[in-house]
Amino acid sequence: MKTFLALLGFCGLAAHAADTTYNVKILTPETALKAAQAALKKCRDGGYQATVAVVDRMGVVQVLLRDRFAGPHTVDMASAKAYTAVSFRTNTTDLAEATQPGRPQSGIRNRPGVAAVGGGLLIEAGGSVLGAIGVSGAPGGREDDACAAAGIAAIREDIEL
């Protein structure tokens, strides 16, 4: 039987099975909430009414916080910015630059759900993408980025692997 299995290529099956799976780190809801709250606080401290979304590494929203006077469009935009950052594994300010009209990647802007504007930052630790945070409602992408960065800073010690 062993010879038959060897002929079929099953000799290294057990060793190969170990190579076909991997472990991933995922933000807990509590950690995602902590990041969102810190980002929202940074926006409030700057006088901005904003919405903050934190997505997991697959782009699924874990936490969404909308300040009481944040515009209705900010809910979709914050989620889209976080989704875009994690989907393309790049901060949206960088993606905005790379996808300008006439550039090879400009077509990305036409994809449904993509927000190629500042305000979406990857959440990374130990060389792994854990998720992303998106902010919408500050006066511009630079301010949205600053709020998002404050959210990541608040959880940095918690997520270092």
LINNORJO-V375790 format. One record per residue. N is the residue number from 1. PHI is phi in radians with two decimals (none if undefined). BURIAL is + if it has 24 or more other C-alpha atoms within 12 Angstrom, else -. Layout:
n:N phi:PHI burial:BURIAL
n:N phi:PHI burial:BURIAL
This chain:
n:1 phi:none burial:-
n:2 phi:-1.06 burial:-
n:3 phi:-1.14 burial:-
n:4 phi:-1.08 burial:-
n:5 phi:-1.12 burial:-
n:6 phi:-1.09 burial:-
n:7 phi:-1.09 burial:-
n:8 phi:-1.43 burial:-
n:9 phi:1.56 burial:-
n:10 phi:-1.61 burial:-
n:11 phi:-1.00 burial:-
n:12 phi:-1.67 burial:-
n:13 phi:-1.04 burial:-
n:14 phi:-1.12 burial:-
n:15 phi:-1.17 burial:-
n:16 phi:-1.19 burial:-
n:17 phi:-1.05 burial:-
n:18 phi:-1.16 burial:-
n:19 phi:-1.48 burial:-
n:20 phi:-1.68 burial:-
n:21 phi:-2.25 burial:-
n:22 phi:-2.67 burial:-
n:23 phi:-1.70 burial:-
n:24 phi:-2.22 burial:-
n:25 phi:-1.75 burial:-
n:26 phi:-2.23 burial:+
n:27 phi:-1.09 burial:+
n:28 phi:-1.34 burial:-
n:29 phi:-1.02 burial:-
n:30 phi:-1.15 burial:-
n:31 phi:-1.22 burial:+
n:32 phi:-1.08 burial:+
n:33 phi:-1.13 burial:+
n:34 phi:-1.06 burial:+
n:35 phi:-1.12 burial:+
n:36 phi:-1.10 burial:+
n:37 phi:-1.12 burial:+
n:38 phi:-1.17 burial:+
n:39 phi:-1.14 burial:+
n:40 phi:-1.10 burial:+
n:41 phi:-1.08 burial:+
n:42 phi:-1.04 burial:+
n:43 phi:-1.10 burial:+
n:44 phi:-1.05 burial:+
n:45 phi:-1.06 burial:-
n:46 phi:-1.50 burial:-
n:47 phi:1.49 burial:-
n:48 phi:-1.87 burial:+
n:49 phi:-1.67 burial:+
n:50 phi:-2.41 burial:+
n:51 phi:-2.09 burial:+
n:52 phi:-2.16 burial:+
n:53 phi:-2.15 burial:+
n:54 phi:-2.09 burial:+
n:55 phi:-1.97 burial:+
n:56 phi:-1.41 burial:+
n:57 phi:-1.16 burial:+
n:58 phi:-1.69 burial:+
n:59 phi:1.60 burial:+
n:60 phi:-1.55 burial:+
n:61 phi:-1.11 burial:+
n:62 phi:-1.74 burial:+
n:63 phi:-2.46 burial:+
n:64 phi:-2.42 burial:+
n:65 phi:-2.14 burial:+
n:66 phi:-2.02 burial:+
n:67 phi:-1.17 burial:+
n:68 phi:-1.02 burial:-
n:69 phi:-1.97 burial:-
n:70 phi:-1.16 burial:+
n:71 phi:-1.06 burial:-
n:72 phi:-1.10 burial:-
n:73 phi:-1.22 burial:-
n:74 phi:-1.19 burial:+
n:75 phi:-1.12 burial:+
n:76 phi:-1.15 burial:+
n:77 phi:-1.17 burial:+
n:78 phi:-1.07 burial:+
n:79 phi:-1.12 burial:+
n:80 phi:-1.14 burial:+
n:81 phi:-1.13 burial:+
n:82 phi:-1.13 burial:+
n:83 phi:-1.04 burial:+
n:84 phi:-1.11 burial:+
n:85 phi:-1.04 burial:+
n:86 phi:-1.29 burial:+
n:87 phi:-1.13 burial:+
n:88 phi:-1.73 burial:+
n:89 phi:0.91 burial:+
n:90 phi:-2.68 burial:+
n:91 phi:-1.15 burial:+
n:92 phi:-1.22 burial:+
n:93 phi:-1.12 burial:+
n:94 phi:-1.15 burial:+
n:95 phi:-1.16 burial:+
n:96 phi:-1.02 burial:+
n:97 phi:-1.22 burial:-
n:98 phi:-1.24 burial:-
n:99 phi:-1.93 burial:+
n:100 phi:-1.06 burial:-
n:101 phi:-0.90 burial:-
n:102 phi:1.59 burial:-
n:103 phi:-1.53 burial:-
n:104 phi:-0.99 burial:-
n:105 phi:-1.66 burial:-
n:106 phi:-1.06 burial:-
n:107 phi:-1.12 burial:-
n:108 phi:-1.00 burial:+
n:109 phi:-1.07 burial:+
n:110 phi:-1.53 burial:-
n:111 phi:-1.25 burial:-
n:112 phi:-1.04 burial:-
n:113 phi:1.44 burial:-
n:114 phi:-1.52 burial:+
n:115 phi:-2.14 burial:+
n:116 phi:-1.55 burial:+
n:117 phi:-2.45 burial:+
n:118 phi:-1.03 burial:+
n:119 phi:2.14 burial:+
n:120 phi:-2.03 burial:+
n:121 phi:-2.15 burial:+
n:122 phi:-1.21 burial:+
n:123 phi:-1.86 burial:+
n:124 phi:-2.21 burial:+
n:125 phi:-2.73 burial:+
n:126 phi:1.01 burial:-
n:127 phi:1.38 burial:-
n:128 phi:-2.01 burial:-
n:129 phi:-1.45 burial:+
n:130 phi:-1.74 burial:+
n:131 phi:2.85 burial:+
n:132 phi:-2.71 burial:+
n:133 phi:-2.22 burial:+
n:134 phi:-2.16 burial:+
n:135 phi:-2.25 burial:+
n:136 phi:-2.46 burial:+
n:137 phi:2.34 burial:+
n:138 phi:-1.29 burial:+
n:139 phi:-1.13 burial:-
n:140 phi:-2.95 burial:-
n:141 phi:-1.05 burial:+
n:142 phi:-1.08 burial:+
n:143 phi:-1.23 burial:+
n:144 phi:-1.06 burial:+
n:145 phi:-1.04 burial:+
n:146 phi:-1.10 burial:+
n:147 phi:-1.15 burial:+
n:148 phi:-1.08 burial:+
n:149 phi:-1.09 burial:+
n:150 phi:-1.12 burial:+
n:151 phi:-1.12 burial:+
n:152 phi:-1.18 burial:+
n:153 phi:-1.04 burial:+
n:154 phi:-1.17 burial:+
n:155 phi:-1.95 burial:+
n:156 phi:-0.89 burial:-
n:157 phi:-1.15 burial:-
n:158 phi:-1.23 burial:-
n:159 phi:-1.75 burial:+
n:160 phi:-1.05 burial:-
n:161 phi:-1.46 burial:-
